[in-house]
Structure formats: C-alpha cells, structure tokens
Amino acid sequence: MKKALLLTIGMFLMTAPIARADLTHRMTSSTQLTVNGAYTDATRVGSTYTVSGNNIKVATDQHFGKLTAGTATTAATLDVGAYDINTAGSAFSFSESWTQGDATYALGSGVDVTSGVVADMPAYGETLTMSGGVAGNLAGTILSSGVTTVVAGGAGTSATGQFVTEIQLR
C-alpha cells in the first residue's frame, strides 16, 4: 500500500505544471552633450508720422507732410509739412511725431556664425542676439564597468550622464 501511495504521489507530481519564470536584467549607460547654437531674431520697425492740432492749417502751397517709401536698402524718408495758425489771436494746439523706420537688410550680408559667435547682425529696432555655446573641455565617457563621467564645458553647454538598471520578472 505504501508503494502504491508513493507511486500515485510521484505520478501526480510528474503531471503538475512546472513553475518557471523569465528573468531579464538590463543595464544601460548614456551621456548627452549639448552646445547651444548662435542665433539672431530681428524685427524691423516701420516709419510713422502723425500730426494733430487745433486751429492749425497747412501753409499756402505746402502739404500736410508725407512719407516717401524706402528702397530695398534704405528706410522711408519724411518730407515735413508746413503749417500756419488758422485764426490769428485764437488758442491753438499742435503735435507732431516722427519715427524713423529701419532700412531693410540684405540677407546673407555679414551674418557669420561659423565660430559660434554672431559677429554681425541686422541693426533693426528690435533685435535679440544669443551667442552660441563654447565647447571648451566638454566631454563624456562611459567605462566598460558602467562608470559614467561628464566634464563641464564653457558657457552655453550642458552635459548629462546616466546609468539605468532594470530587473523584470515574468
């Protein structure tokens, strides 16, 4: 009876599913080195002329004032008007405003960013210029042991080193 019981238990164990698991272990090292690029963002300012008044008139044989359009490389020009008081002895007010706009800038004439420094840029009314980064000693290394080292560079640079380990059991 003992042998039959052992044989039955043995057969039962042989038919039971085998417990098994997949184990994955992943290790990753990386470095990222970045050097900022140089750029210029410029917006032209247009020419404007405004005039307003009370008890004012355009002088005889004159004009109200006018803008003459610019060319491809020059800004607009102002030909100011000539004004007189309309009724002598009466109160008057007069206001005149002129904004000289930007001349256009021929593309490709002097913008040099090969060194990472903007050497020449358009002289527009609104100009934002950012110099590029300077690599200097910027470096990153990964040893076969997984040790990651980064070395700081000059202005406008960044260095990131990381080591990731992942264990997955299925």
Backbone as CSV, one residue per row, in Angstrom:
resi,resn,N_x,N_y,N_z,CA_x,CA_y,CA_z,C_x,C_y,C_z
1,MET,0.806,-1.162,0.000,0.000,0.000,0.000,0.863,1.244,0.000
2,LYS,1.967,1.206,0.731,2.864,2.355,0.762,3.453,2.591,-0.611
3,LYS,3.807,1.539,-1.318,4.397,1.706,-2.647,3.375,2.291,-3.606
4,ALA,2.150,1.879,-3.493,1.114,2.389,-4.384,0.858,3.860,-4.093
5,LEU,0.878,4.209,-2.818,0.685,5.598,-2.440,1.833,6.451,-2.944
6,LEU,3.056,6.022,-2.792,4.227,6.759,-3.277,4.199,6.864,-4.796
7,LEU,3.804,5.780,-5.463,3.720,5.793,-6.914,2.650,6.778,-7.363
8,THR,1.531,6.854,-6.683,0.447,7.782,-7.035,0.893,9.224,-6.814
9,ILE,1.545,9.475,-5.693,2.042,10.835,-5.411,3.089,11.221,-6.440
10,GLY,3.982,10.305,-6.782,5.020,10.562,-7.791,4.413,10.868,-9.134
11,MET,3.397,10.120,-9.550,2.746,10.368,-10.838,2.028,11.716,-10.814
12,PHE,1.420,12.043,-9.675,0.733,13.320,-9.540,1.721,14.476,-9.674
13,LEU,2.880,14.357,-9.044,3.900,15.404,-9.129,4.440,15.530,-10.544
14,MET,4.532,14.438,-11.272,5.050,14.477,-12.647,4.064,15.169,-13.583
15,THR,2.785,15.113,-13.268,1.796,15.735,-14.146,1.516,17.184,-13.760
16,ALA,1.988,17.615,-12.634,1.775,19.004,-12.201,2.572,19.938,-13.115
17,PRO,2.043,21.131,-13.412,2.791,22.067,-14.261,4.080,22.501,-13.575
18,ILE,5.094,22.726,-14.408,6.401,23.125,-13.887,6.388,24.641,-13.678
19,ALA,6.789,25.083,-12.500,6.874,26.518,-12.224,8.114,27.064,-12.920
20,ARG,7.908,28.137,-13.698,9.024,28.698,-14.457,8.820,30.203,-14.551
21,ALA,9.898,30.948,-14.524,9.814,32.411,-14.645,10.945,32.888,-15.543
22,ASP,10.644,33.915,-16.359,11.683,34.561,-17.162,12.201,35.751,-16.378
23,LEU,13.507,35.867,-16.291,14.154,36.958,-15.570,14.990,37.738,-16.571
24,THR,14.739,39.020,-16.654,15.516,39.886,-17.538,16.167,40.970,-16.699
25,HIS,17.461,41.149,-16.892,18.197,42.197,-16.194,18.892,43.034,-17.256
26,ARG,18.558,44.329,-17.294,19.087,45.215,-18.322,19.782,46.385,-17.646
27,MET,21.006,46.721,-18.125,21.757,47.872,-17.613,22.137,48.739,-18.812
28,THR,21.901,50.055,-18.677,22.174,50.978,-19.769,22.888,52.207,-19.226
29,SER,23.949,52.613,-19.921,24.650,53.857,-19.593,24.584,54.774,-20.799
30,SER,24.480,56.080,-20.541,24.472,57.034,-21.651,24.962,58.399,-21.196
31,THR,25.455,59.162,-22.146,25.802,60.556,-21.908,25.185,61.392,-23.016
32,GLN,24.856,62.629,-22.698,24.348,63.568,-23.692,25.096,64.882,-23.506
33,LEU,25.722,65.351,-24.580,26.469,66.603,-24.557,25.786,67.580,-25.507
34,THR,25.554,68.816,-25.053,24.851,69.802,-25.861,25.608,71.119,-25.862
35,VAL,25.761,71.693,-27.054,26.344,73.031,-27.202,25.297,73.888,-27.912
36,ASN,24.854,74.968,-27.269,23.826,75.840,-27.844,24.339,76.514,-29.110
37,GLY,23.465,76.663,-30.096,23.807,77.364,-31.329,23.559,78.856,-31.186
38,ALA,24.245,79.646,-32.004,24.050,81.092,-32.010,22.856,81.444,-32.885
39,TYR,22.165,82.527,-32.534,21.075,82.971,-33.394,20.782,84.446,-33.167
40,THR,20.134,85.036,-34.165,19.654,86.415,-34.081,18.211,86.438,-34.544
41,ASP,17.366,87.111,-33.794,15.967,87.288,-34.160,15.736,88.796,-34.218
42,ALA,15.445,89.321,-35.413,15.292,90.761,-35.578,13.949,91.092,-36.209
43,THR,13.356,92.176,-35.750,12.092,92.663,-36.285,12.264,94.117,-36.687
44,ARG,11.918,94.414,-37.931,12.019,95.790,-38.409,10.959,96.667,-37.776
45,VAL,11.322,97.917,-37.553,10.383,98.927,-37.084,10.032,99.786,-38.286
46,GLY,8.754,99.991,-38.533,8.313,100.797,-39.664,8.353,102.287,-39.362
47,SER,8.369,103.090,-40.413,8.343,104.546,-40.260,6.911,105.012,-40.025
48,THR,6.739,105.986,-39.112,5.413,106.549,-38.868,5.518,108.062,-38.702
49,TYR,4.494,108.731,-39.132,4.404,110.182,-38.974,2.981,110.506,-38.553
50,THR,2.826,111.223,-37.472,1.497,111.645,-37.029,1.523,113.136,-36.734
51,VAL,0.422,113.779,-37.014,0.280,115.201,-36.723,-1.166,115.450,-36.310
52,SER,-1.347,116.303,-35.317,-2.698,116.678,-34.922,-2.652,118.102,-34.391
53,GLY,-3.773,118.744,-34.439,-3.782,120.123,-33.961,-5.170,120.699,-33.905
54,ASN,-5.222,121.884,-33.332,-6.461,122.630,-33.171,-6.138,124.064,-33.599
55,ASN,-6.927,124.619,-34.507,-6.717,125.963,-35.054,-5.403,126.029,-35.849
56,ILE,-5.103,124.937,-36.605,-3.896,124.845,-37.438,-4.333,124.541,-38.856
57,LYS,-3.619,125.087,-39.821,-3.891,124.790,-41.232,-2.574,124.596,-41.966
58,VAL,-2.670,123.935,-43.110,-1.497,123.744,-43.958,-1.183,125.087,-44.598
59,ALA,0.102,125.451,-44.578,0.524,126.731,-45.162,0.257,126.740,-46.666
60,THR,0.116,127.913,-47.237,-0.158,128.082,-48.657,0.921,127.401,-49.493
61,ASP,0.466,126.692,-50.522,1.352,125.981,-51.458,2.227,124.932,-50.767
62,GLN,1.803,124.420,-49.658,2.544,123.383,-48.950,1.694,122.116,-48.874
63,HIS,2.125,121.191,-48.122,1.403,119.928,-47.955,1.367,119.560,-46.483
64,PHE,0.600,118.563,-46.191,0.356,118.111,-44.831,1.560,117.369,-44.241
65,GLY,2.494,116.990,-45.019,3.601,116.144,-44.591,3.408,114.780,-45.205
66,LYS,4.483,114.159,-45.649,4.312,112.869,-46.313,5.552,112.004,-46.146
67,LEU,5.317,110.729,-46.226,6.401,109.755,-46.193,6.714,109.342,-47.617
68,THR,7.985,109.189,-47.907,8.413,108.650,-49.192,8.936,107.248,-48.925
69,ALA,8.415,106.283,-49.648,8.780,104.879,-49.411,10.279,104.669,-49.571
70,GLY,10.804,103.760,-48.773,12.206,103.409,-48.882,12.432,102.432,-50.028
71,THR,13.696,102.082,-50.210,14.059,101.109,-51.240,14.457,99.814,-50.554
72,ALA,15.076,98.931,-51.311,15.480,97.635,-50.747,16.521,97.793,-49.649
73,THR,17.276,98.891,-49.641,18.336,99.050,-48.635,18.253,100.360,-47.875
74,THR,17.216,101.168,-48.083,17.084,102.427,-47.349,15.714,102.495,-46.684
75,ALA,15.634,103.312,-45.645,14.369,103.491,-44.924,13.550,104.587,-45.596
76,ALA,12.291,104.652,-45.215,11.424,105.726,-45.711,11.943,107.070,-45.205
77,THR,11.613,108.131,-45.926,12.022,109.470,-45.505,10.779,110.324,-45.298
78,LEU,10.925,111.370,-44.477,9.818,112.265,-44.171,10.055,113.602,-44.842
79,ASP,9.029,114.074,-45.545,9.008,115.432,-46.076,7.992,116.158,-45.210
80,VAL,8.481,116.945,-44.218,7.585,117.551,-43.233,6.696,118.589,-43.885
81,GLY,5.555,118.768,-43.316,4.620,119.770,-43.821,4.943,121.149,-43.272
82,ALA,4.270,122.116,-43.786,4.397,123.493,-43.304,3.020,123.930,-42.839
83,TYR,2.945,124.474,-41.618,1.658,124.768,-41.003,1.604,126.224,-40.548
84,ASP,0.397,126.756,-40.513,0.137,128.106,-40.010,-1.019,128.028,-39.015
85,ILE,-1.135,129.098,-38.189,-2.296,129.212,-37.311,-3.457,129.648,-38.190
86,ASN,-4.582,129.037,-38.001,-5.752,129.307,-38.833,-6.366,130.668,-38.507
87,THR,-6.634,130.937,-37.242,-7.220,132.213,-36.832,-6.257,132.885,-35.861
88,ALA,-5.606,133.933,-36.335,-4.624,134.641,-35.515,-5.276,135.150,-34.235
89,GLY,-4.553,135.040,-33.142,-5.031,135.529,-31.857,-5.865,134.516,-31.093
90,SER,-6.287,133.418,-31.726,-7.069,132.389,-31.045,-6.129,131.309,-30.511
91,ALA,-6.611,130.568,-29.541,-5.817,129.476,-28.967,-5.588,128.400,-30.025
92,PHE,-4.454,127.723,-29.895,-4.152,126.633,-30.826,-3.351,125.558,-30.105
93,SER,-3.359,124.383,-30.672,-2.500,123.295,-30.191,-1.952,122.580,-31.416
94,PHE,-0.772,122.006,-31.231,-0.130,121.324,-32.360,0.763,120.220,-31.812
95,SER,0.664,119.045,-32.422,1.511,117.915,-32.024,1.969,117.194,-33.283
96,GLU,3.242,116.868,-33.302,3.818,116.190,-34.463,4.771,115.115,-33.951
97,SER,4.715,113.947,-34.573,5.579,112.836,-34.148,6.110,112.108,-35.375
98,TRP,7.385,111.732,-35.318,8.042,111.032,-36.431,8.916,109.913,-35.873
99,THR,8.716,108.705,-36.379,9.587,107.576,-36.037,10.278,107.132,-37.318
100,GLN,11.599,107.226,-37.316,12.375,106.787,-38.483,12.457,105.264,-38.439
101,GLY,11.923,104.604,-39.451,11.933,103.146,-39.510,13.281,102.592,-39.910
102,ASP,13.368,101.286,-39.863,14.609,100.592,-40.218,14.724,100.429,-41.727
103,ALA,15.939,100.545,-42.201,16.218,100.187,-43.596,16.196,98.668,-43.680
104,THR,15.937,98.139,-44.844,15.966,96.685,-44.975,17.406,96.216,-44.951
105,TYR,17.583,94.985,-44.639,18.915,94.405,-44.504,19.043,93.300,-45.534
106,ALA,20.027,93.415,-46.401,20.214,92.408,-47.445,20.609,91.085,-46.800
107,LEU,19.836,90.042,-47.055,20.115,88.731,-46.462,21.473,88.215,-46.884
108,GLY,22.156,87.604,-45.959,23.446,86.988,-46.256,24.595,87.977,-46.286
109,SER,24.375,89.205,-45.886,25.455,90.187,-45.958,26.055,90.431,-44.581
110,GLY,26.872,89.518,-44.130,27.620,89.751,-42.907,27.259,88.881,-41.723
111,VAL,26.289,88.001,-41.823,25.970,87.140,-40.693,26.923,85.953,-40.725
112,ASP,27.774,85.855,-39.702,28.790,84.800,-39.646,28.662,84.079,-38.320
113,VAL,28.200,82.828,-38.360,28.051,82.073,-37.122,28.955,80.834,-37.108
114,THR,29.961,80.801,-37.971,30.818,79.614,-38.041,31.593,79.389,-36.754
115,SER,31.881,80.441,-36.008,32.645,80.298,-34.775,31.754,80.158,-33.551
116,GLY,30.428,80.186,-33.741,29.523,80.112,-32.605,29.206,81.477,-32.023
117,VAL,29.766,82.527,-32.594,29.539,83.885,-32.127,28.954,84.687,-33.277
118,VAL,27.859,85.389,-33.021,27.263,86.206,-34.073,28.099,87.477,-34.184
119,ALA,28.865,87.578,-35.275,29.785,88.692,-35.443,29.107,89.928,-36.003
120,ASP,28.086,89.753,-36.812,27.424,90.870,-37.470,25.957,90.519,-37.622
121,MET,25.089,91.457,-37.280,23.672,91.179,-37.392,22.943,92.433,-37.824
122,PRO,21.708,92.300,-38.271,20.953,93.477,-38.676,20.755,94.430,-37.503
123,ALA,20.828,95.708,-37.759,20.611,96.717,-36.718,19.173,97.190,-36.805
124,TYR,18.241,96.309,-36.497,16.823,96.655,-36.536,16.382,97.214,-35.196
125,GLY,15.193,97.801,-35.196,14.654,98.400,-33.986,14.480,97.423,-32.850
126,GLU,14.163,96.173,-33.157,14.024,95.137,-32.132,14.909,93.965,-32.530
127,THR,15.981,93.750,-31.782,16.929,92.685,-32.122,17.301,91.914,-30.865
128,LEU,17.189,90.588,-30.938,17.619,89.705,-29.858,18.720,88.820,-30.430
129,THR,19.892,88.851,-29.809,21.022,88.063,-30.288,21.546,87.186,-29.162
130,MET,21.727,85.911,-29.459,22.289,84.973,-28.492,23.561,84.369,-29.083
131,SER,24.654,84.493,-28.365,25.890,83.859,-28.810,25.782,82.362,-28.580
132,GLY,26.458,81.610,-29.387,26.455,80.158,-29.235,27.319,79.729,-28.068
133,GLY,27.171,78.478,-27.694,27.982,77.929,-26.618,29.412,77.697,-27.060
134,VAL,30.279,77.538,-26.092,31.687,77.261,-26.353,32.000,75.915,-25.702
135,ALA,32.320,74.913,-26.524,32.508,73.552,-26.016,33.571,73.489,-24.935
136,GLY,34.687,74.162,-25.103,35.746,74.126,-24.099,36.175,72.698,-23.809
137,ASN,36.110,72.273,-22.550,36.505,70.925,-22.134,35.323,69.960,-22.069
138,LEU,34.201,70.307,-22.673,33.004,69.474,-22.608,33.312,68.058,-23.079
139,ALA,33.010,67.068,-22.230,33.285,65.675,-22.581,32.421,64.741,-21.749
140,GLY,32.257,63.530,-22.241,31.535,62.499,-21.519,32.129,61.141,-21.845
141,THR,32.332,60.304,-20.836,32.895,58.964,-21.056,32.089,57.936,-20.279
142,ILE,32.074,56.720,-20.824,31.448,55.583,-20.150,32.460,54.449,-20.186
143,LEU,32.857,53.969,-19.013,33.786,52.845,-18.927,33.026,51.532,-19.059
144,SER,33.734,50.464,-19.382,33.089,49.153,-19.506,32.481,48.707,-18.180
145,SER,32.954,49.249,-17.074,32.387,48.928,-15.765,31.062,49.642,-15.522
146,GLY,30.696,50.554,-16.445,29.447,51.295,-16.297,29.628,52.654,-15.652
147,VAL,30.837,52.986,-15.238,31.096,54.283,-14.616,30.983,55.365,-15.683
148,THR,30.120,56.348,-15.433,29.884,57.448,-16.369,30.479,58.717,-15.799
149,THR,31.236,59.447,-16.633,31.859,60.695,-16.207,31.527,61.779,-17.225
150,VAL,31.154,62.958,-16.742,30.945,64.105,-17.621,31.824,65.257,-17.126
151,VAL,32.324,66.055,-18.073,33.180,67.198,-17.754,32.493,68.450,-18.282
152,ALA,32.393,69.466,-17.432,31.726,70.708,-17.808,32.454,71.398,-18.954
153,GLY,31.671,72.038,-19.807,32.214,72.828,-20.903,32.152,74.299,-20.554
154,GLY,32.196,75.127,-21.595,32.109,76.569,-21.406,30.656,77.019,-21.347
155,ALA,30.464,78.318,-21.505,29.121,78.902,-21.465,28.255,78.315,-22.566
156,GLY,26.966,78.138,-22.270,26.017,77.656,-23.266,26.134,76.175,-23.566
157,THR,26.619,75.385,-22.596,26.742,73.941,-22.803,26.055,73.201,-21.656
158,SER,25.740,71.931,-21.892,25.228,71.082,-20.821,25.703,69.654,-21.067
159,ALA,25.900,68.928,-19.984,26.338,67.534,-20.054,25.498,66.726,-19.068
160,THR,24.979,65.584,-19.525,24.166,64.717,-18.681,24.683,63.297,-18.818
161,GLY,24.883,62.636,-17.697,25.278,61.233,-17.699,24.285,60.448,-16.858
162,GLN,23.946,59.235,-17.304,23.007,58.446,-16.515,23.312,56.958,-16.644
163,PHE,22.936,56.225,-15.596,23.043,54.769,-15.565,21.687,54.249,-15.107
164,VAL,21.088,53.361,-15.900,19.766,52.814,-15.592,19.886,51.305,-15.483
165,THR,19.328,50.747,-14.418,19.273,49.295,-14.275,17.811,48.891,-14.135
166,GLU,17.457,47.800,-14.816,16.062,47.342,-14.836,16.045,45.828,-14.624
167,ILE,15.208,45.357,-13.715,15.013,43.935,-13.490,13.548,43.633,-13.740
168,GLN,13.322,42.662,-14.600,11.945,42.324,-14.970,11.750,40.820,-14.760
169,LEU,10.697,40.455,-14.065,10.369,39.071,-13.784,8.998,38.790,-14.375
170,ARG,8.920,37.785,-15.262,7.635,37.425,-15.896,7.273,36.023,-15.536
